[in-house]
Amino acid sequence: MLTPTAKTQILFRTIGPRPGGGDLTPDAEQLEEMTEYAFKSRVGLLFLEECVARGVELGPEARGLHVSLTTRRQATDAVVVRLADKLDEVASGEWVLFKSIKPFAATPNDTDWFPLDPSRHAELCDHLLRDGAFKLLEVAPRQTTLIESGGEGVTDTTKRGGIYYIDCYVFPSTDYFIYLDPRKLRKHVRTTQVNGRNVPVLSPQAELAAIMFHNVFPERTYTPESYYLIKHYLDQIEETESLEAFVEVCREQKVEYAAATNLALTLAVDREVFAIEDERLPRLMRRLGHADLAVAGFDPGGKYPYEIPNRYFWGAFLSKQRDTTSRRSTYTQLLHMLNPIFLADVVKVIWRRSVKGGVYEQN
């Protein structure tokens, strides 16, 4: 039986420092044992696609997962197009996806979007619900979760299986705490094609800043997918603009600390797993004001998902308080916690995230 360390070695060396650059091809027996681990590490589809491209024979577990994840990606893309069609009826150019479209083969969890004018959130959710194409699942302080009508009867609040879940944000936030200000992101909207249709997404630098903050707060999770996303988006940013554009977004949104934490973890993977030096990483950490940041106790070749320690979780939160919008949302959060029922809910979340261990796993 393979240890988590052995599985991590196979995973990274099969995919490589960039997808397609691996120097290891697992045999069929290893692949069967690796399947669940790759899925929980959020690179199940990417790993299996690499194996298929090299002609590795997929056993029953791997073959079943490959079919299911491919279908899940295709079905989610269809939901994204239906969502885009519906929103564009009344708000073309006024909304954007984030954390939803990955730049390589990936398993989607749900579809996240927000209006560039937060005051339109309720109006746009009402429009989505009006003709039954989308159904209400639940409402949170700064977020409404809908399901596409095809998900009736097969969805629940765990979001198991992804596909039909759509998170409609007022502001990208966790509870009342806002971590991105949409009003500062209008200039960062681009388009990408999904099933031949243009859909609005964030620029690579803004998308990367959003992912990096979300990894640390609230998820406290770093995975092989995080590693490949960071590398890919840095490549994209260099191709289209400059790395300074990424630094500017981080400063504008006050997410420098969270970004530097992700970069420190990625730097450690480069050095200890791949024995390479990417000079962009320490250079960016310097520009973000955290040149010496290192995540204590992180084993790049160890078990994933990796649970980011509390120190960095709270460090990202406190650093974000320099942003006026986020600071005001923190005051709102504290005000609502005067209600004992809401206080109990928040304490449970904090306990799960920072004491009991709240690392997110793909489901």
Disulfide bonds with the S-S distance in Angstrom:
none
